[in-house]
Amino acid sequence: MGRMSDLQIEEMETPIMDTCPDCDGEGKVYYEVARPQSFTRDVGYLEEVCETCEKCLGSGEITRTCDCGQPVTLGMGHDADQCEECV
């Protein structure tokens, strides 16, 4: 096939990637855990814990999906919100 046909096919198969809303594209989620000083004392401290984001699995990006659950590809345009089947 020709080069332009190959580029069009590649765009139709490449999903659009958005930044993850849970980690803001960082790939890690931070939260605080209360750590007590001892069992007999009610004083302690807050420790910040870092974990890999579960939604994007640490990549910082998620695929844009249509309402039907199918990924939206670059062939529909960068601002598209619907897949090829739903249009």
Buried (B, 14 or more C-beta within 10 A) or exposed (E): EEEEEEEEEEEEEEBBBBEBEEBEBBBEBEEEEEEEEEEEEEEEEEEEEEEEBEEBEBBBBBEBBBEEEBBBBBBBEEEBBEBEEEE
